[in-house]
């Protein structure tokens, strides 16, 4: 698919940026990891956040495979999105189980982590059927994954210090 080649610079940028961000998030979390693991919902949210960055990284990396056809790329995107969603489902369960008064907006906290996988599933489905518009959905998924991961990571790091 020629259109996938047109996204190569975007994918290269996303691979580099998300790899760097994932490393920074892990280092920042490791400073307070003892306190983070004391709260199951924070641990699960941080894991889902990192899974979102890994999702953006791997989808972009697979998009750089030379000569990859639309069907295997689309299927790979869907499988990777499902894997990241598993982390978000676990985080959602932990968020909803945390009934402390400070844990407000539980549904909103949960929904943020599903935005990127949904965009990727739409994109992967479209690409797998030969619709090049799916690549734009994958690009949106990458951007949303980074935004959501940074937002959630920042919130987790602030909440652990309260």
C-alpha positions, 0 to 999 in steps of 0.5 A: 500500500503506497499510502503506508509509505507516505506515513513512514516519516510520521511512524519514525517520529512516533517510534522515537518519541514514544520510546523516549516518553515510555522510558521517561515515564518508567524512570519518573515512576520508579522514583516513587514506585514503593508508594505507587504499588501501595494503591492498586488503582494507581499501579493499574493506571500506570501500567495502562498508561505505559501499555498505551505508549507501547501500543503507539510505539509498536503500531508505528514500528510495524508500519515501518516494515518494508512492503507490509501489506494492508491486511497483516498491518490492519490485523496487527494494529487490531491485535495490539490495540486489544492487548493494550485494552486488556491493561485498560480493562484491568485499570478500569476494574481497579479504578471502580473498586477504589471507593475512597472519596478522593477517587472522583470521576471514576468513569472519566478516568477509565474512559481516557485509556480506551480512546486510543485503542478504539481509534486503532481498532477503527484504523486497523479495520479500515486498513485491513479492508484496503481503505487508506483512511484507516491510516489517519485513524492510526495516526490519531490513535498514536497522538491520543495514546501519547496524550492519554499516557502523559495525562494519566502518568502525570496524574498518577505521579501527583496523586501518589504524593498527596 
